């Protein structure tokens, strides 16, 4: 009737029947099959990326816990036990990195580098911090990568999969820390060394701040050779490195000038006050 509602012809057919007719009209073509394969490949890559992000987060958390543990080295009466416990924690971190290496077998690591970079940087910071406490020197990237070479003792599936084509090759695989991740981890290490200086002064240790001052100066000189020619992240952290060096050097200056007249139990308070003054002068929060 007039003003009424006229149905379209296909509204008289069920929805499922219309879909079947549409699929019959447009059967799967080679192009659609290709896109479905692309979809499967992208979904697989995305799932792997998410797994690597979770592993990187676990590596970051465990590395931070190791760093917190190592800060107790200066105040603990049994420093060797602290180092032994930190080694156990770092072994647990390496097992997580081992899982990352398993995920990256046959893959281009740089396609997933953004997912694993934060964890690797934190691991470098923890390993270099432990190495400095032991040897008073900086660990090299080659030494770090030597610790990230794993054997296939518990990878039966990979052994079976590759036994036909790689029988003569040793079943080992590794994950290499990139130079950028190493530099960023060392830059973060300087902040931990500055905190180590605070705790050392609080415990009455006068020699460690001067050792840290020389060590941080050498690291800063090395970073200045890179300058603005290196990656953006490295030049960005150079400012923080400079602040850590300034705080340690000012602490050494205070200890040298007024160390004899300040009681040992008040040295940490003087250092903290000096640090706050430096931050205010430079506009830091």
Phi, psi and omega in degrees: 000173180294141183071006182277190185242117181263125179282147173283160186299319186281354177289344180280351182258146177299155182296319180298323180292321179296321179295319179296319179296321180295320179291326178291325179291320182244080180293157180303127180259174178296327179293317178295322177297322178295317180294326177294322176293322176296320179298317179297318180295318180292321177296319178296318180293321179295318178297319178295320179299317180294322177296321179292325177298317179295319178295320178297323177295320178294320178298319179297315182296313182293325177293319177298320178296324177295320179295317178299322178295317183294335178291344177278357185297321184288332183260343183282140178289335181245083182293328181295325177293324177297317179294321179295318179293323178294326178294322176297318179294321179292327174297322176294323177294320180295329176294325174293319178295328176299320176294324176297317179298324178295320179293332186265008177295126181079005181247160173276114186301327185288343174287337180245013187296323181297331181286325187256350184300315180301320179294319180294321178297317180293325177294317177300319179297316181292316181294316181292328177293316177295319181296322179293319179298325181283315192243351186057037177214174183261131178286146181270161179293330177295319179293322178296317181291332176296328180282351182251029173256121187244155177258164185262035183295329181245026180240068183294325182294322178288323179298316179293325184287328185253005185292332183284321187259344184228047183294327186271353181269141177293143182275072176230155176210163187213165174232118184266133173283127181287157178302325180293316178298323179295315181295320179293323177294320178293323177297321176290332178301325183299326176294321177292325178292326176295320176293325176297324177296319179298311182294326179294317178296321179296333178269006178084012180273112183268337186280322184301317179303324180288324175296317180295324180297315179293321180294315180294326177296320177295318178296317181297319177298322178295320180290330179292335175294328178285311177059220180274001180278344181275187178299157183298321182296325181292313180295331179292323181276352179296327180294315178297321178299319180295322179295318179298318178297318181296320181294318180292318180295322177291327176295318178296323178296317179296319180293323182289321185276316187243009185299325184285336184263355181255129176299151185299325182286352179253000183295320181296324178294320178296319180296316180296319178297318178297321180295319179295322178295321179296317179297320180292321179295327183264004175076023179275148180289000000 
